[in-house]
Amino acid sequence: MAYPEVVRVFATTQDPDFDCPWQARTPTRSTGSGVVIGPDEILTGAHVVANATFLQVQKLSDPNKAVTRVKSVCHDCDLALLEIVEPRDFLHDVVPAEIGPMPRLRDKVSVVGYPVGGEEISITEGVVSRIEVQRYSHSQRHLLAVTVDAAINQGNSGGPVFGDGRVVGIAFQKLTGADNIGEMVPPPVIRAFLAGIRHGRRPEVPALGVSSQNLENPLLRRQVGLRPGESGVLVVAVDHGGSAWGTIAERDVLLEIDGHPIANNGTVQYLGRHRTRYDVVLGDHYVADKLPLRILRNGERTTVELELKPWVPLVLRAQYDQQPAYFVHAGLVFQTLTRDFLGTWDKWWNKAPKEFLYYYYSGLRTAERREVVILTQILADEINVGYGHLYNEGIIAVNGVMPRDLEDFVRRVAASAAGIVEIKTASNGVIMLDAAEVRSATPRILERYHIPRDRSPGLPEG
């Protein structure tokens, strides 16, 4: 088969610089693959077009390119829908591909795309070897994925995986440290993404907003009140402001989710044949949907309903198509701790400050702390002499009060406009600044370090 519906995507991207958040990195060019699924519509991977400034697509064996733009993108499930800008009739001779059913184990599939190393289309064949929830590297979300033993290489990504002539997946990542093992976004996730676009739903996958522990230990099951033959998972933490906040409590036992009984190992039987993590059902829902849960609380079994909300952890995971927030005050650069900032360290999971890694892996949002404000660097000036060793630390207090987030931090600093502001860091370091001296120092510091603004757009003005 020639696969004329498979196109090559050319992307120019410009990523933000999290070391110097007031500027962007040098633009880079990359290629990926996509598939025509409707008139002037191309389905590809969100990572192919993330932070894109200019996009083009090229058809099979055609030297001409068409300018495209992102119609909708869901970074959570690594999918994007592109539309043709110019020329409008670029895809008039292409018959759109059809989204097929969920493949089964051992089904033969073909990964089709434009991997690096050549200009023409490439086809690699394999079989479906695993169907379960996997971690999507682009978003760090755990969603349903299909593993195939066909090669997925740079440039292939974002392209279709065909089975029986229909699209049964979008290639999005390969397994590190293994040969010819790749993963694709499966049809249920693709259909939910496309249906959400048609119905105007938010392009996000909601989160349950709880941390849970499996109940495989017999004594633990008896102590939480499970009867013989019952199963579930124990809630050990609830995210402040998340979907479960105010409805689910610590030490509740989740027995069923969306009509699926939860096993003691934290799995459900999904689509009647795939045993995988119980939160797999979230991929079928949108933000603001109602999700039924059957729970056990203090010996009582009841059904509750959650209004689903986006995933907002204490440390935000990868963000795209937006600039990082920052605040420069007396040459001190304050930012929000994010997964993107952690990525400024090579092998960040080993080399980033242990305080930051604790927040990333174990930190929980509370009413008092919705984000972790950090001091990332100190731009040397006479006003901050003696504070140069306090960088890469969390901020635990401004004038004795913990800031809820970066916006609250800026407001509290501004509230000290007529006096002294005292900032305390996680190592118990103390920074004192005179507001009047800061106002006079700010212009020279910004000019000296070529910083256009002392804060990112959207933060309160002082």
Disulfide bonds with the S-S distance in Angstrom:
none
